[in-house]
Amino acid sequence: MTYQNYSLKQLQQIDAAHHLHPFTDHRELREVGSRIITRANGPFIYDSEGAEILDGMAGLWCVNVGYGRDELAEAAYAQMKELPYYNSFFKCSTPTPVLLSQKLAEIAPKNVSQVFYGSSGSEANDTALRLVRHYWVLEGKPEKNRIISRKMAYHGSTVAGTSLGGMDAMHKQLGGAVPNIVHVMMPYAYELALPGESDHDFGLRAAGAVEVAILEAGANKVAAFIGEPVMGAGGVKIPPVSYWPEVQRICRKYDVLLMLDEVITGYGRTGEWFAAQTLGIEPDTITTAKALTSGYQPLSALLVGDRIASTLVEKGGEFNHGYTYSGHPVACAVALKNLEIIEREELVDRVRNDTGPYFAKALQERIAGHDLVGEVRSIGLMGAIEIVKDKATKERFLPAGSAAVTVRDHAIAHGMMLRATGDTMILSPPLIWTRDTIDMACERISKALDLAQADLRKR
Ligand SMILES: Cc1ncc(COP(=O)(O)O)c(C=O)c1O
């Protein structure tokens, strides 16, 4: 590649002329130009101007083993030379998806031993939706078809992903969602708990909304409930510990399948391989992608629980669904090596026993006290900082989201990449972060908060 022959200005001009970006206001982008990231190593990314930025988002919640892993490049290269592609249709298979499936069955919750591949989290959720509906048809209950999801959920950006998700702005542009999906309240105590309501009670009340939706439709009409263990794009909303066990109890009571979307939380982020293990629940489907390859290749794996898989096998008949790149040999080779690295370097244990607790303490002790911060929260290496105008009343700055963008811009200018969603700053760093990296991040975030506060006061 010869991009080095181009100046930043030239790359920005070509980008503006030809490249439409995801989730972007293109008029605004053309006014400011893209930030061009040209290389990365360990926990750092570098832009075309040579600025070194600590990547607090692991790319987009995915680069769990950090950047610059030669082993992953070598695994891809070796597989490309041996067999770059063959499909998994027509009773064919290739070795790497076979071995990856075995590995995933080994690390998944114990009720899961089958895998269906795609290339993105959105595709995997499409598969999950098709599969649970197909399951109930095979079980002779085709009317059990409704899916319950949650407001502010993010399940991807295809038509199915958007329909499952609960993002108003996305639904507005959809022009007709996949039918028979309803959205109930999210389990976000900071904004939704009643005065004096404990976290525990709020968690039970939020789970109770699932039961209300089941009863409204009639249990014989409800196929499944879907949720992210921790709502990610919606603002790292961590439910009270009472929430998930109660949701599982309700689903079992009414024979409703439980679908967990672990596209962000899978592969170590919460201090277990899967958040299902952190939460102590056994979902019927687990959607995973992103950190399965640490983002080095596009790959998703829908982990399918034994209940659904055994019906699929016992009843037979073709499941009319799949993708050209289902079980892509190169992506699966990279995933196998990536899981090997995570195991060898004990990254999951490190998050559970060391960096996760240290991260939580650092956010509490060094960030939570700032005047602009209403709340900090984290689970494993996933955290959020709520930006408020008034700590006591939780009043936000206007227009909504503008203060968080101010913080984010100062953070990036001071070598810290983090994301602003609404009024929430989000952190989801590579699992290779150490205590020192966490210290560095806290220093840079504190500085950004100070500078943002000065700006916001002037306004
Ligand atoms: C929980 C969740 N589900 C699904 C997706 C969609 O994944 P993809 O962008 O790979 O389609 C995302 C993406 O961030 C996600 O956070």
The ligand as an SDF file (V2000), in Angstrom:
LIG
                    3D

 16 16  0  0  0  0  0  0  0  0999 V2000
  -24.4110   -5.6550   21.4470 C   0  0  0  0  0  0  0  0  0  0  0  0
  -24.1440   -5.5380   19.9780 C   0  0  0  0  0  0  0  0  0  0  0  0
  -24.7840   -6.3460   19.1300 N   0  0  0  0  0  0  0  0  0  0  0  0
  -24.5660   -6.3000   17.8110 C   0  0  0  0  0  0  0  0  0  0  0  0
  -23.6770   -5.4040   17.2840 C   0  0  0  0  0  0  0  0  0  0  0  0
  -23.4830   -5.3370   15.8000 C   0  0  0  0  0  0  0  0  0  0  0  0
  -22.2450   -5.8310   15.4290 O   0  0  0  0  0  0  0  0  0  0  0  0
  -21.6550   -5.4820   13.9860 P   0  0  0  0  0  0  0  0  0  0  0  0
  -21.3770   -4.0140   13.9620 O   0  0  0  0  0  0  0  0  0  0  0  0
  -20.4370   -6.3400   13.8980 O   0  0  0  0  0  0  0  0  0  0  0  0
  -22.6730   -5.8650   12.9880 O   0  0  0  0  0  0  0  0  0  0  0  0
  -22.9730   -4.5450   18.1240 C   0  0  0  0  0  0  0  0  0  0  0  0
  -22.0040   -3.5890   17.5910 C   0  0  0  0  0  0  0  0  0  0  0  0
  -21.4420   -2.7780   18.2840 O   0  0  0  0  0  0  0  0  0  0  0  0
  -23.2220   -4.6040   19.5120 C   0  0  0  0  0  0  0  0  0  0  0  0
  -22.6320   -3.7710   20.3630 O   0  0  0  0  0  0  0  0  0  0  0  0
  1  2  1  0
  2  3  1  0
  2 15  2  0
  3  4  2  0
  4  5  1  0
  5  6  1  0
  5 12  2  0
  6  7  1  0
  7  8  1  0
  8  9  2  0
  8 10  1  0
  8 11  1  0
 12 13  1  0
 12 15  1  0
 13 14  2  0
 15 16  1  0
M  END
$$$$
